Amino acid sequence: MQAQSAGVNATGALARLIAAARQRVSTKLIPLQSELRAAVARAGKVPPFRASLEDGIDVGIIAELKRRSPSQGSLQDDLDVGRRSREYAEGGAAALSVLTEETEFAGSLTDLALARASVPLPLLRKDFHVHPLQLSEARVAGASAALLIARALGAIGLKTMLNECRDVGLEALVEVRSSEELLWAIDLGAECIGVNARDLETLAVDPHVVTNLLPKIPAGTCAVAESGIATRADVERVAHAGADAVLVGSALSRAADPVRTVRSLTGVTREARRAR
């Protein structure tokens, strides 16, 4: 079943990335849907995503594997996925995020499979998921969770994709940037909600989006701060707003000493979310 983006008229970078995802689904995944469905049934167990982020009392670190981005261009074109995965794990990451988008991030499912073979950590497949078959693909490649971007899916599409995640045995990180999108996620029972400081259409970063929306995420739901996080002070700032975990991308992709950089972000105690 196609996930419908009813009422969504994305622009800018997000529109390009959605179009590329739909094209890839049409040309590469639809012809393989029977094989993918069968492969999901044979897929092995994967470590839990949310439980790993919430383990202990400190803010969990989701360390990202990323070669390029539309906003910053080349970050690490010569990325050694296996080595970097092990370095992030050694530094204390609770989970890894693996960019698999091909056209503007230079990622692939091979990166996800390499990370899965390299570390026992839960893996988040970070891509522009617009069709249920992409979730089957993620599960087969070893993902524990998949990113679902509310702005890319709309309320109807988000419901379809959350249901599909449950059907194939994936957890979901639902990404929001507005109060309306947050309500969709809450109403649909999302167990892990991320607030992205970056507007995926304009690529501008506004840290106030994160600190404004995080306190509105219900207690009992895992809250993740995304984008604009590079230092321990940044982690402390979003922890104060109620983040259970942070997703750190470009700062780690550029790090000369990934182990030390991840370690510098760990050990920040979580704080209870308080409505503001």
N, C-alpha and C positions, 0 to 999 in steps of 0.2 A: 504494500500500500504506500502510495506517495504521501509524504508529510506536506500538508498544504500550508503555505505562508499567507493565509487569508488576512487581508488588510495590511500587509507589510509591504511598504514601498521603500526599500533600502536604497541608499545613494552611496556615492563615493567608493572607497575601498571595499566596504562590506558588500555592495552590490556586485562588484567584480568577482569577489571571492565566492559569493553564493552562485553566480552564473557558472563559474569554473567548476564548482562542486556538482551542480546539476548536470553539466556536460559530462563529467567523469562518471557519474552514476549511469547516465544513459548509454555511454559507449563501452564502459568497462564492467559495471556491476550487474546491470539488468541481464545481460547474456549469461551471467554466472550465478543467477539467484538460486537455482536448485542446488548447485554445488556448495554455495555459501551456507544455505540452510542446513544441509547435511553436515557440514564441517562444524557448525555451532553445536550440534548434538554430540560431537566427539571431543569438543574442546575441554581441556583440563581445568582444574581449579586454579584460581588466581587469588592473591592476597587481598584482603578487604581494604578499600580506599578510605572511607570515612573513619572507620575504627582506628586506622593508623594515624590519621590526622589528629584525632582526639585522645590518643594515648598519652597518659601523663598529664601534667599541669601546664605545660608550656605550649606556646603557639607552634603549630606544625609547619614545617617548611616544605613546600612543593617546589622542587628545583626543576627548571625547564631546560630541555635539549632543543636548541633552535639554531639554525644556520643563518637565516636572513629574516627580515621583516619589512613590510611595506613602509613603516614609519622610519626605520633606521638603516635600511639597506643591509649590507653584509655585516654579520656579527662574527661568524666562525664557519667560513665556507669549508674548511678542512676538518670539520668536526669528526672526531673518533668517538662514535656513540658508546661503544663498550667501555672504553677508558673513562670517558666523562661520567657515565652512569656510575661506575665504581667509585669515582672521586666524590660525586655527590653523596653517595651512600656513606662513604667514610666520614664525610663532613657532618653527617647527622640528619640528612634529609628524611622526612617521613614518607614522601612519595615523589615520583618523577612525573613531569608533564612532557610528553613527546609530541612535537609539532610534526604532523604528517602531511600537511597541505603542500602540494607540489609547485603550484604556479608562482607564488610570491614568497613562500617560506622555504622552498627547496627541500622539503621533507618528503617522507615516504613511509609506507607500511613496513618497509625493511628496517627503518630506524626503530620502530616500535618492537619488532621481533628481536632485533639485536639487544635492545635494552632489556627485554624480558629474559633473554638468555644470559645476561650479564649480572643482574642483581635480583634479590628476592623481594624488592620493594613493590608496592602497588604502582601501577602505571595509569596515568590519565591520557587518553588519546585526545589531543587538542587539534581540532579540525573544524571545518564548517559543515556540520552534519545537517543535511536537509532531507535525507531519505533513510528509512529503516534498514536498508541493506548495508549502509555504512556502519551501522551498529553491529550487525553480524560480522562484518569484516574486522571491526575493532576487537570483538570478542575472540575471534579465531586467531588474531595476531598476538593475543596475550594481554589485552587491556583489562584493567579492573574497573575502569570508569571511562565515560565519554563526556566531553563538553557539549552542552546544549545551549545555544545562544538564543535567548528569548527574542531579541530584535530580529533575528534571521528567520524565526519560525512562526511568530504570532502565537496567540493563545491556543488555537486549534492544532497547529503543527506541534507545539510544545507538548500538548496532551498525548498526541500520537507517538511522539518520540520517547516520552517518559514511559508509556506503556510498553513500547518495544524494548527499551532497556531492561525492564523487569522481565519480559518474556525471554530474552537471550542471556540473562544473568549478568548484566552490567549495572554498576551504580552510575549515577548521573551527577555532574556538577552543572547546575542551571545558572547561567550567567545573566545578570540583569544590570540595567543602568537607570531605571526610573521606578517610581512608586507603583505605577501601573504594572510593569513587568514583574515587580516583586510580588504583587498580589496574585498574578497568574501562578507564579511558582508556589506560593504558599497554598493557594486554593487547590492546586494539583498534587499537593502532598510531597513536594520536593524535599528530600532529606539533607541535601547539601546545596547551598546557594552561594554563588560568587558574585561580588560586586566589582565591576571593572571600572577603574578610573579612566580608561582610555575609550574615547568615542570611536568605534570601529568605522564610522563613516568619514569623519574628518581627521581621525588619528590624533586629535588633541587629547591631552591628559588633564583631568580636573580631579585632584585628590579629594575635594570636598564631596564629590559624588559618593565616595566610599564612606567617609565619616558621617555623612547624612543618612545613608541607607542601612549601614550595618546595624545600628541600634534597633531598627525596625524588624530585623529577622527574629522570628520567635525563638525563645529558649527551647532547647531540644533539637534545633536544626543546626547543622554545621555551617558556620559562616566563614567565607573565604574572601580575603582582600586580594584583588588582582591589579597589576600594573602600577608603575610609579614607585616601586619598592626596591631600594638599592642598599640601604644601610640599616644598622640595628635601630637607629632612631626612627626610621620609617616603620619597622616592625612594632616598636613600642607605641607609636602613634595610632596604628590601626588596632593594636591590642586594647588600647584604652577605649576605642570605639566598639569593641566587642568581637574582634576577629578571633576565630578559633585556629585559623591557618592563613598563610600567605602564599601566593604563587609568585615566584621571582624568576623573571625571564632574562631580559637583556643584560642586567648587571652580572648575572652568573655566566651568561654566554661569553662575555668579554673578560671574565676573571682569569688572570694569569695563574692564580693558585686557587682552584675551585674548592679544594678541601677546606682551606683556611677561610675562604669567603663564606661558604655555607655555614661553617662552624661559628663565624662571627654573628650570624643571624639567629642562632639557636639560643635557647635558655631564657626567652622572654615569657614571663608568666601570663597566662590568659586572664582576662578580667570578665566578670559577668556583664552581659549587655543590659543597659539601662535605657529605657525609652526616653527620647529627648523631644 
